[in-house]
Amino acid sequence: MEYSKLPFMTWYVAMAFMSCTKKGLSAMELYQQLGEHTYDCVWGLMHRIRDAMGKRDDMYRLEGMVEFDEGFFEKATSKHVKLKRGKGSQRQKNVAVMAESTPLEDLGTGITGKHCRFFKMKGHAAEHVDEVVTENFDEKCIVMSDKSASYVNIADHVEAHLSIISDKVTTRTNLKWVHIAISNAKRNFLGIYHKIKGKYLQSYLNEFCYKLNRRYFGERLFDRLTFAVPKSYW
């Protein structure tokens, strides 16, 4: 914010609009609400705020028991590009999805469940899984994932790594929260932004995770955002 040519009031209004709803806000909608700046200016402002959200969440590492899996998010592609099908399609972007997941049990009824605290989502290439793990996990983590060949070295960076065969049962139990987060993020992006270029996907993931990690803050989300954005991350 220090070197921005925009007035502080514009920053605060933008942060207020972006934090007033958990679903997100398109640049066109904010442009119409502000009414006194160009669309490109508003679009750039929103991405500066999203970058600050991501840098704020990067200050924390995941601890305890962590669910880990990959989601494939659709990105905008040129109409002139001949697309591959399946996992290697140019339309798909790999995103590592991580969630702190603490097992719980009701002593009276014996019903088990999981409490989820903190999420992270990082766009990456398949060969960079180890880098994602070392940057975002505490060394004492216990990580649960499926048996993907990309995850064979995770155990070298954490306390323990539990590999589970991926099926409908494990999706609803052991890897429940990461798949809920992936589904909600895809629905959110499709409904609000429609198409996102691959190089900007991380910016939108930053906003989604920042709000998800503060889902119980309510009106205090704006207050926390006003602390996060002016901090010197750059």
SEKEVEX-274959 format. One record per residue: z negated, x negated, y of N, C-alpha, C, O in turn. Coordinates in steps of 0.1 Angstrom, whole numbers, padded with zeros to 4 digits, always signed. Layout:
ZXYZXYZXYZXY/...
# end
This chain:
+0000-0008-0012+0000+0000+0000+0000-0009+0013+0005-0004+0023/-0005-0021+0012-0007-0029+0024+0006-0032+0031+0006-0032+0043/+0017-0035+0023+0029-0038+0029+0039-0027+0030+0051-0029+0033/+0035-0015+0027+0044-0003+0027+0046+0001+0041+0037+0000+0050/+0058+0006+0044+0062+0011+0057+0059+0026+0058+0060+0032+0069/+0055+0032+0047+0051+0046+0047+0037+0048+0053+0028+0039+0050/+0034+0058+0060+0020+0061+0065+0011+0064+0054+0015+0069+0043/-0002+0061+0056-0012+0063+0045-0012+0078+0041-0015+0081+0029/-0010+0087+0051-0011+0101+0047+0000+0105+0037-0003+0113+0028/+0011+0099+0038+0022+0101+0028+0017+0097+0014+0020+0104+0004/+0011+0085+0013+0006+0080+0001-0004+0090-0005-0004+0094-0017/-0014+0094+0003-0024+0103-0001-0019+0117-0005-0024+0123-0015/-0009+0122+0002-0004+0135-0002+0004+0134-0015+0003+0142-0024/+0011+0123-0017+0018+0121-0030+0008+0119-0041+0011+0125-0052/-0003+0112-0039-0013+0111-0050-0019+0124-0053-0023+0127-0064/-0021+0132-0042-0027+0145-0044-0018+0154-0053-0023+0161-0062/-0006+0154-0050+0004+0163-0058+0005+0158-0072+0006+0166-0081/+0005+0144-0074+0007+0139-0087-0005+0140-0096-0005+0140-0108/-0017+0142-0090-0029+0143-0097-0034+0158-0098-0044+0160-0105/-0027+0167-0092-0032+0181-0092-0028+0188-0105-0033+0199-0107/-0019+0183-0113-0015+0189-0125-0014+0179-0136-0010+0167-0134/-0018+0183-0148-0018+0173-0159-0004+0171-0165-0002+0162-0172/+0005+0180-0161+0019+0179-0167+0028+0169-0160+0037+0164-0167/+0026+0167-0148+0035+0158-0141+0043+0165-0130+0043+0178-0130/+0050+0158-0122+0058+0163-0111+0071+0155-0109+0071+0143-0110/+0082+0162-0108+0095+0155-0106+0096+0150-0091+0089+0155-0082/+0104+0140-0090+0106+0134-0076+0113+0144-0067+0110+0144-0055/+0121+0153-0073+0128+0163-0064+0118+0173-0059+0119+0177-0047/+0108+0177-0067+0098+0186-0063+0089+0180-0052+0086+0187-0042/+0085+0168-0053+0077+0161-0043+0085+0159-0030+0080+0160-0019/+0098+0156-0032+0107+0154-0020+0107+0167-0012+0107+0166+0000/+0108+0178-0019+0109+0191-0012+0095+0194-0005+0095+0201+0005/+0084+0190-0012+0071+0193-0006+0068+0184+0006+0063+0189+0016/+0072+0172+0006+0070+0163+0017+0079+0166+0029+0075+0167+0040/+0092+0168+0026+0101+0173+0036+0105+0163+0047+0114+0167+0055/+0100+0151+0048+0103+0142+0059+0107+0128+0055+0108+0119+0063/+0110+0127+0042+0115+0114+0037+0127+0116+0028+0129+0127+0023/+0135+0105+0026+0146+0107+0018+0142+0107+0003+0130+0104-0001/+0151+0112-0005+0147+0114-0020+0145+0100-0026+0135+0098-0033/+0153+0090-0022+0151+0076-0028+0137+0071-0024+0131+0064-0032/+0133+0074-0012+0120+0069-0007+0109+0075-0015+0099+0068-0020/+0109+0088-0018+0099+0095-0025+0099+0091-0040+0089+0089-0046/+0111+0089-0046+0113+0084-0059+0106+0070-0061+0099+0068-0071/+0108+0061-0052+0102+0048-0052+0087+0049-0050+0080+0041-0057/+0083+0057-0042+0068+0059-0040+0061+0063-0052+0051+0058-0056/+0067+0073-0059+0061+0078-0072+0060+0067-0082+0051+0066-0090/+0071+0059-0083+0070+0048-0093+0060+0037-0089+0055+0031-0098/+0058+0035-0077+0047+0025-0073+0034+0031-0077+0025+0023-0082/+0032+0044-0076+0019+0050-0080+0018+0049-0095+0007+0046-0100/+0029+0052-0102+0028+0051-0117+0026+0037-0122+0018+0035-0132/+0031+0027-0115+0029+0013-0119+0014+0010-0117+0008+0003-0126/+0008+0015-0106-0006+0012-0104-0015+0019-0115-0025+0014-0120/-0010+0031-0119-0017+0038-0131-0017+0030-0143-0027+0028-0150/-0005+0024-0146-0004+0016-0158-0012+0003-0157-0019-0001-0167/-0012-0003-0146-0020-0016-0144-0035-0013-0145-0043-0021-0150/-0039-0001-0140-0053+0003-0142-0057+0004-0156-0068-0001-0160/-0049+0011-0164-0052+0012-0178-0051-0001-0186-0058-0002-0196/-0043-0010-0181-0042-0023-0188-0054-0031-0187-0056-0041-0194/-0063-0028-0178-0076-0035-0176-0085-0032-0188-0095-0040-0190/-0082-0022-0196-0091-0018-0207-0084-0022-0221-0072-0020-0222/-0092-0026-0230-0087-0028-0244-0093-0017-0253-0104-0012-0251/-0085-0014-0263-0090-0004-0273-0100-0010-0282-0099-0021-0287/-0111-0002-0285-0122-0007-0294-0124+0003-0305-0120+0014-0305/-0132-0002-0315-0136+0006-0326-0125+0009-0336-0117+0000-0339/-0124+0021-0340-0113+0025-0349-0101+0030-0341-0103+0038-0332/-0089+0025-0344-0077+0028-0336-0066+0032-0345-0063+0026-0355/-0060+0044-0341-0048+0048-0348-0036+0041-0341-0035+0040-0329/-0026+0037-0349-0014+0030-0344-0002+0035-0351-0001+0035-0363/+0008+0039-0343+0021+0043-0348+0032+0042-0338+0028+0039-0326/+0044+0044-0341+0055+0043-0332+0061+0057-0330+0063+0065-0339/+0065+0059-0318+0073+0071-0315+0087+0067-0310+0088+0057-0304/+0097+0075-0312+0110+0072-0307+0114+0083-0297+0116+0094-0300/+0114+0078-0284+0117+0087-0273+0132+0086-0269+0138+0075-0269/+0137+0097-0266+0151+0098-0262+0153+0094-0247+0145+0098-0238/+0163+0085-0245+0166+0080-0231+0180+0084-0228+0188+0086-0236/+0182+0084-0215+0196+0087-0210+0206+0076-0213+0202+0064-0212/+0217+0080-0218+0228+0070-0222+0241+0074-0215+0243+0086-0213/+0250+0065-0214+0263+0067-0208+0271+0076-0218+0270+0074-0230/+0279+0085-0212+0288+0093-0220+0299+0085-0227+0304+0090-0237/+0301+0073-0222+0312+0065-0228+0308+0056-0239+0316+0049-0245/+0295+0056-0242+0290+0047-0253+0290+0055-0266+0285+0066-0267/+0296+0048-0276+0296+0054-0289+0282+0052-0296+0278+0041-0298/+0275+0063-0298+0261+0062-0303+0260+0061-0318+0268+0067-0325/+0251+0052-0322+0247+0052-0336+0239+0064-0340+0233+0071-0331/+0237+0066-0352+0228+0077-0357+0215+0071-0363+0215+0060-0367/+0205+0079-0362+0192+0075-0369+0184+0066-0360+0185+0066-0348/+0175+0058-0367+0165+0050-0361+0171+0039-0351+0164+0036-0341/+0182+0034-0354+0188+0023-0345+0197+0028-0334+0204+0021-0328/+0197+0041-0331+0205+0047-0321+0202+0042-0307+0190+0039-0304/+0212+0040-0299+0210+0035-0285+0203+0045-0277+0197+0042-0266/+0202+0058-0282+0196+0068-0274+0180+0068-0276+0173+0074-0269/+0176+0061-0286+0162+0060-0290+0155+0048-0284+0160+0037-0285/+0143+0050-0279+0135+0038-0274+0121+0038-0282+0114+0048-0282/+0119+0026-0288+0106+0024-0295+0094+0025-0285+0094+0018-0275/+0084+0032-0289+0072+0032-0281+0060+0031-0290+0058+0039-0299/+0052+0021-0288+0039+0019-0296+0029+0028-0290+0026+0028-0278/+0023+0037-0299+0013+0047-0294+0000+0043-0301-0001+0042-0314/-0011+0042-0293-0024+0038-0298-0035+0047-0293-0034+0052-0282/-0044+0050-0302-0055+0060-0298-0068+0056-0305-0069+0054-0317/-0078+0054-0297-0092+0052-0302-0096+0065-0309-0096+0076-0303/-0100+0064-0322-0102+0076-0330-0115+0074-0338-0115+0066-0348/-0126+0080-0334-0139+0078-0341-0142+0090-0350-0142+0101-0346/-0144+0087-0363-0147+0097-0373-0160+0104-0370-0170+0098-0366/-0160+0118-0372-0172+0125-0369-0175+0134-0381-0165+0138-0389/-0187+0138-0384-0191+0147-0394-0202+0156-0390-0213+0151-0386/-0201+0169-0392-0212+0179-0389-0221+0178-0401-0217+0183-0412/-0233+0174-0399-0243+0173-0410-0247+0186-0416-0251+0187-0428/-0246+0197-0408-0249+0210-0413-0239+0216-0422-0242+0222-0432/-0226+0215-0418-0215+0221-0425-0207+0211-0434-0200+0216-0443/-0208+0198-0431-0201+0188-0438-0186+0187-0433-0178+0180-0439/-0183+0195-0423-0169+0194-0417-0167+0181-0410-0175+0177-0402/-0156+0174-0413-0153+0162-0407-0142+0163-0396-0134+0173-0397/-0142+0154-0387-0132+0155-0377-0131+0141-0370-0137+0131-0375/-0124+0140-0359-0123+0128-0351-0124+0130-0336-0118+0140-0331/-0131+0121-0330-0132+0122-0315-0123+0111-0309-0124+0100-0313/-0114+0115-0301-0104+0106-0295-0108+0103-0280-0110+0113-0273/-0109+0090-0277-0113+0087-0263-0102+0082-0254-0099+0087-0244/-0095+0071-0259-0086+0064-0250-0072+0062-0257-0072+0059-0269/-0062+0064-0249-0048+0063-0254-0040+0052-0247-0044+0048-0235/-0031+0046-0253-0021+0037-0247-0007+0039-0253-0006+0042-0265/+0003+0037-0245+0017+0038-0249+0025+0027-0243+0025+0025-0231/+0031+0019-0251+0039+0007-0247+0053+0007-0253+0054+0006-0265/+0063+0008-0244+0077+0006-0249+0079-0009-0254+0075-0018-0247/+0085-0011-0265+0086-0024-0271+0098-0024-0281+0103-0014-0285/+0102-0036-0284+0111-0038-0295+0103-0040-0308+0092-0044-0308/+0109-0037-0319+0102-0038-0332+0096-0052-0335+0086-0053-0341/+0102-0062-0330+0097-0076-0333+0086-0080-0324+0080-0091-0325/+0082-0071-0314+0071-0074-0305+0058-0067-0308+0050-0066-0299/+0057-0062-0320+0044-0054-0324+0032-0063-0323+0022-0059-0317/+0033-0076-0327+0021-0085-0326+0017-0087-0312+0005-0087-0309/+0026-0088-0303+0023-0090-0289+0016-0077-0283+0006-0079-0276/+0020-0066-0287+0014-0053-0283+0000-0053-0288-0009-0049-0280/-0003-0057-0300-0016-0056-0306-0025-0066-0299-0037-0062-0295/-0021-0078-0297-0030-0088-0291-0033-0085-0276-0044-0088-0271/-0024-0078-0269-0027-0075-0255-0035-0062-0253-0041-0061-0243/-0036-0053-0263-0042-0040-0261-0054-0037-0270-0061-0028-0267/-0056-0045-0281-0067-0043-0290-0078-0053-0288-0075-0065-0286/-0090-0049-0290-0101-0058-0291-0101-0064-0305-0096-0058-0315/-0105-0077-0306-0104-0084-0319-0112-0078-0330-0110-0081-0342/-0122-0070-0326-0131-0064-0336-0126-0050-0341-0134-0042-0347/-0114-0046-0337-0109-0033-0340-0106-0031-0355-0104-0041-0362/-0107-0019-0359-0102-0015-0373-0090-0006-0370-0091+0005-0365/-0078-0010-0374-0066-0004-0371-0060+0004-0383-0060-0001-0394/-0057+0017-0381-0050+0025-0391-0036+0027-0387-0033+0031-0376/-0027+0025-0397-0012+0027-0394-0005+0031-0407-0012+0031-0418/+0007+0034-0406+0015+0036-0418+0020+0022-0424+0016+0012-0419/+0027+0023-0435+0031+0010-0442+0044+0005-0437+0052-0001-0445/+0047+0006-0424+0059+0000-0418+0059-0015-0420+0049-0022-0419/+0071-0020-0422+0073-0035-0424+0070-0042-0411+0067-0054-0411/+0070-0035-0400+0068-0041-0387+0053-0044-0384+0049-0052-0375/+0044-0039-0393+0030-0040-0391+0023-0050-0400+0011-0050-0400/+0030-0058-0407+0024-0066-0417+0015-0077-0411+0006-0082-0418/+0016-0081-0399+0008-0091-0393-0003-0086-0384-0011-0094-0378/-0005-0073-0384-0016-0068-0375-0030-0073-0379-0038-0076-0371/-0032-0074-0392-0045-0079-0398-0048-0093-0392-0060-0097-0392/-0039-0101-0388-0041-0114-0382-0048-0114-0369-0053-0124-0364/-0048-0102-0362-0052-0101-0348-0065-0092-0347-0070-0092-0336/-0069-0085-0357-0080-0076-0356-0089-0078-0368-0087-0086-0377/-0100-0070-0367-0111-0071-0378-0105-0067-0391-0107-0074-0402/-0098-0055-0392-0093-0050-0404-0081-0041-0401-0080-0035-0390/-0071-0041-0410-0060-0032-0409-0058-0024-0421-0057-0029-0432/-0058-0011-0420-0057-0001-0431-0043+0005-0431-0039+0012-0421/-0035+0002-0441-0021+0008-0441-0021+0020-0450-0026+0020-0461/-0015+0031-0445-0015+0043-0452-0001+0048-0454+0007+0047-0445/+0002+0053-0466+0015+0059-0468+0017+0071-0459+0009+0080-0459/+0028+0071-0452+0031+0082-0442+0036+0094-0449+0046+0094-0456/+0029+0105-0447+0033+0118-0452+0027+0129-0444+0021+0126-0434/+0029+0142-0447+0024+0153-0439+0009+0153-0439+0004+0157-0428/+0003+0149-0449-0012+0149-0449-0018+0138-0440-0027+0141-0432/-0013+0126-0441-0018+0115-0432-0015+0118-0417-0022+0114-0408/-0004+0125-0415+0000+0128-0401-0010+0138-0395-0013+0137-0383/-0016+0146-0403-0026+0156-0398-0040+0151-0399-0049+0157-0393/-0042+0140-0406-0056+0135-0407-0058+0121-0401-0063+0119-0390/-0053+0111-0408-0056+0097-0404-0049+0093-0392-0054+0085-0384/-0037+0098-0389-0029+0095-0377-0027+0107-0368-0016+0109-0362/-0037+0116-0368-0036+0129-0361-0033+0127-0346-0024+0133-0341/-0041+0119-0340-0041+0119-0325-0029+0112-0319-0024+0116-0309/-0024+0102-0326-0012+0095-0321+0000+0104-0322+0008+0104-0313/+0001+0113-0332+0012+0122-0333+0011+0133-0324+0021+0139-0319/-0001+0138-0321-0003+0148-0311+0001+0143-0297+0008+0150-0290/-0002+0130-0294+0001+0124-0281+0016+0123-0280+0022+0125-0269/+0023+0118-0291+0038+0117-0291+0044+0130-0288+0053+0131-0280/+0040+0141-0295+0046+0154-0294+0044+0159-0279+0054+0164-0273/+0032+0158-0274+0029+0163-0261+0037+0155-0250+0042+0161-0240/+0039+0142-0252+0046+0134-0242+0061+0138-0242+0067+0139-0232/+0067+0139-0254+0081+0143-0255+0083+0157-0249+0093+0158-0241/+0074+0166-0251+0076+0179-0246+0075+0179-0230+0082+0186-0223/+0065+0171-0226+0063+0169-0211+0076+0163-0204+0080+0169-0194/+0081+0153-0210+0092+0146-0204+0105+0155-0204+0112+0155-0194/+0107+0162-0215+0119+0170-0216+0118+0182-0206+0128+0185-0201/+0106+0188-0205+0105+0199-0196+0106+0196-0181+0110+0205-0173/+0101+0184-0177+0100+0181-0163+0112+0172-0158+0118+0174-0148/+0114+0161-0166+0123+0151-0161+0137+0152-0168+0147+0146-0163/+0138+0159-0180+0150+0161-0187+0156+0148-0193+0157+0147-0205/+0160+0139-0185+0166+0126-0190+0160+0115-0182+0159+0115-0170/+0155+0104-0189+0149+0093-0183+0156+0080-0188+0159+0078-0200/+0160+0071-0179+0166+0059-0182+0156+0050-0189+0144+0050-0186/+0161+0042-0199+0152+0034-0207+0143+0024-0199+0132+0022-0202/+0149+0018-0188+0141+0009-0180+0130+0015-0172+0121+0008-0167/+0130+0028-0170+0120+0035-0163+0110+0043-0172+0100+0049-0167/+0112+0043-0185+0104+0051-0194+0090+0046-0194+0081+0055-0194/+0087+0033-0193+0073+0029-0193+0065+0034-0181+0053+0037-0182/+0072+0036-0170+0066+0041-0158+0061+0056-0160+0050+0059-0156/+0069+0064-0167+0065+0078-0170+0054+0078-0181+0045+0086-0180/+0054+0068-0190+0044+0067-0200+0031+0063-0194+0020+0068-0198/+0031+0055-0183+0019+0051-0176+0012+0063-0170+0000+0065-0171/+0020+0072-0164+0014+0084-0158+0008+0093-0168-0003+0099-0166/+0016+0095-0179+0011+0104-0190-0002+0099-0195-0012+0107-0197/-0003+0086-0198-0016+0081-0204-0027+0081-0194-0039+0083-0198/-0024+0078-0182-0035+0077-0172-0041+0091-0170-0054+0092-0170/-0033+0102-0170-0039+0115-0169-0046+0119-0182-0056+0126-0182/-0040+0115-0194-0046+0119-0206-0059+0112-0208-0069+0118-0213/-0061+0100-0204-0073+0093-0205-0084+0098-0196-0096+0095-0198/-0080+0105-0186-0090+0111-0177-0089+0126-0177-0090+0133-0166/-0087+0132-0189-0084+0146-0190-0096+0155-0187-0095+0167-0185/-0108+0149-0187-0120+0156-0183-0125+0154-0169-0136+0159-0165/-0117+0147-0161-0122+0144-0148-0120+0155-0138-0128+0156-0128/-0111+0164-0141-0109+0176-0132-0105+0172-0118-0096+0164-0116/-0112+0177-0108-0109+0174-0094-0111+0159-0090-0106+0154-0080/-0119+0152-0098-0122+0138-0095-0110+0129-0099-0111+0117-0095/-0100+0134-0105-0088+0126-0108-0082+0120-0096-0078+0108-0095/-0081+0128-0085-0075+0123-0073-0084+0112-0067-0078+0102-0062/-0097+0114-0067-0106+0103-0062-0104+0090-0069-0103+0080-0063/-0102+0091-0083-0101+0079-0090-0087+0072-0087-0086+0060-0088/-0077+0081-0085-0064+0075-0082-0064+0068-0068-0057+0058-0066/-0071+0073-0059-0072+0067-0046-0079+0053-0047-0077+0045-0038/-0087+0051-0057-0093+0038-0059-0083+0029-0067-0082+0017-0064/-0075+0034-0076-0066+0026-0085-0054+0021-0077-0050+0010-0079/-0048+0029-0068-0035+0026-0062-0037+0014-0052-0029+0005-0052/-0048+0014-0043-0049+0004-0033-0053-0010-0039-0052-0020-0032/-0059-0010-0051-0063-0022-0057-0052-0032-0059-0041-0028-0062/-0055-0045-0056-0044-0055-0056-0041-0059-0071-0047-0069-0076/-0031-0053-0077-0026-0057-0090-0014-0065-0089-0010-0072-0099/-0007-0065-0078+0006-0071-0076+0007-0086-0076+0018-0092-0075/
# end
